[in-house]
Amino acid sequence: MGEMTRYMDALIKDSEQLAMMIDSVPSVDNLDFIMESDALGHTVMDQLQGHDSLLGVAETVTLEEVNTVGAEVLEFISDFGKPSAPLPAAIVACVPKKVHIDGVGESSFEICPEEITESMKAGLEEPIYPEPELEVPKELITQSELEDLKVQHRPSFVPFKEDDVVKVFDNETGITQRRLSNGISVNYKITQNEARVGVMRLIVGGGRATEDSESKGSVIVGVRTLSEGGCVGNFSREQVELFCVNNLINCSLESNEEFIFMEFRFALRDNGMRAAFQLLHMVLEHNVWLEDAFDRAAQLYLSYYRSIPKSLERATAHKLMVAMLNHDERFVEPSPHSLEKLTLQSVKEAVMNQFVGSNMEVSVVGDFTEEEVESCVLDYLGTVSAAKSSNKEEHIEKISFLPSPSDLHFQQVYIKDTDERACAYIAGPAPNRWGFATEGKDLFNDIRSSSADEISAPANSGKTHINVRNHPLFFGITLSLLAEIINSRLFTTVRDSMGLTYDVSFELNLFDKLDLGWYVIAVTSTPSKVHKAVDACKGVLRGLHHNKIVERELDRAKRTLLMKHEAETKTNAYWLGLLAHLQSASVPRKDISCIKELTTLYESATIEDLYLAYEHLKVDDSSLFACIGIAGAESGEDVNDDEPELGLPGMVPMGGRGLSTMTRPTT
């Protein structure tokens, strides 16, 4: 009965939340719902009518009915093997062709239908025990505990050092900035994008870049360990999950090369926002690290690594990344050797050493009041201990691109497969979003040295004009416009005109904290055309020198990005992205002008501005890296017999040095 009561309550809360958002449901979702309901002969009701109907029906549902329906629906499983059981339409088992066995390597996986059915029958004969009745917490921090914390920590908002102001509010964007006495920075924006719904993101500076040669993979495995455990304080994973279900909270914990992120989506009914802040407080103050969660996390990344050679795209992309970044494992999947060296204590220290007050920024966006959000911030973020700071200053080992000359600038991967196909990745260095390049070089010095005579106003000078070159977001704006133009040229040239591919794209990876970035062209083709496709992509990339950008191309790129920006400002998640790093000491060039002047910056950018940025995209032979992947029945011959075979177990030898593989290079 306890289970039924909990889940009925959650169902009603979810329905009520949907009813409250009736005016913000996208038209396409309503259209899909109407068409599906009509096709199935269902009565079409809007969200309010549906909620009223659910409330009426919920009162009549009994526990006996639920159990009866459950037994009927699942009878084909519970009575499997009995003559009276309904016959399943099919039994499908997804199994690997090969499995990795320690000490043996890759071995064939053998299984027959009888083994599967016998295993199912044996499982059904095992005794079944009822799930333990869990006590679902209504709150993770009681009022008396909160009062004690407030007495102990005396939370308060403190002035910004620059101008001694306690609260910064921008009228144009509606963004408020605050700073807590324990060093945590807070940004928030009140919107009506989604009725009584909010989102929150914690950003912690550091990420995988802080891993050193003795702790490769520690941050990424540590974050996964914390997520796998799911416990906080004295509450079990199951209790935390039910707490989130009851309060309509979705939560995720992730990391990348620069940062650790924790994101929440919550409803603002029945103290849902306070519940989300309580959970964040508990993760920061009373996190629990479990050995079995660490084992699962390490095993997960081990399986990721071993599956790389089985994917043409991952094998190709990862081989390129390893070469381009000079074998730096912080940008790829951790290897089995690195994973073996990790311990629960080492991954815990790698993650928690980054959770320092002044290194944390929290942004909140949603349909709440100023009083609601500031109360939660003071109560649950202001009472986070400030004394957690590590005396150890953050150290990031040098990151560098592979110097030229090298035989790793062009490589090939061969994988045996029944389908003949090919793909390729072409990449090269780029600045980061704020104009820094490798070795910490500040490219704004080069930009400012260009003569003022070169700066020309755009054609639509009737609009507000900003000198883009003096703005901290110069490279972020100009490189985004360049990416649109290059993408368009790749599509029309390599696909439409030359017919060498059915999919090609240009993507930028612009870091915020690290002093580097890169671009990647991804192209899919056939084995007979892929080399020509790579040459054509290089031609487009370098062709901007002689085939100059025209005003029509720039205008189209501006329209695309401005329309995308305008559409996405109607979502809370997009505003979270805009607020990111607004007060971060590790991203000092970002300020409120990067948000409020974004539209004007796009409109003001000129072709000359784009070429200034293009000069810092490295597209010459000594800087550019390419890797071609080919799959087919005849694949498998090493293209470079002079090189030693250093491939992974079970991996077909590759060109170059047979280095390993990873996911698509994105952040």
Buried (B, 14 or more C-beta within 10 A) or exposed (E): EEBBEBBBBBEBBBBBBBBBBBEBBEEEEEEEBEEEEEEEEEEEBEBBEBBEEBEEEEEEEEEEEBEEEEEEEEBEEEBBEEEEEEEEEEEEEEEEEBBBEEEEEBEEEEEEEEEBEEEBEEEBEEEEEEEEEBEBBEBBBEEEEBEEBBEEBEBEBEEBEEEEEEEBEBEEBEBBBBBBBBBBBBBBBBBEBBBBBBBBBBBBBBBBBBBEEEBBBBBBBBBBBBBBBBBBBEBBBBBBBBBBBBBBBEBEBBBBBBBBBBBBBBBBBBBBBBBBBBBBBBBBBBBBBBEEBBEBBBEBBBEBBBBBBBBBBBBBBBBBBBBBBBEBBBBBBBBBEBBEEBEBEBBBBBBBBBBBBBBBBBBBBBBBEEEBBBBBBBBBBBBBBBEBBEEEEBEBEEBEBBEEEEEBBBBBBBBEBEEBBBBBBBBBBBBBBBBBBBEEBBBBEBBEEEEEEEBEEBEEEEEEBBEBBEBBBBBBBBBBBBBBBBBBBBBEBBBEEBEBBEEBBBBBBBBBBBBBBBBBBBBBBBBEBBBBBBEBBBBBBBBBEEEEBEEEBBEBBBEBBBEEBEEEBBBBBBBBEBBBBBBBEBBEBBBBBBBBBBBBBBBBBBBBBBBBBBBBBBBEEEBBBBBBBBBBEEBEEBBBEEBEEEBBEBBBBBBBBBBBBBBBBEB
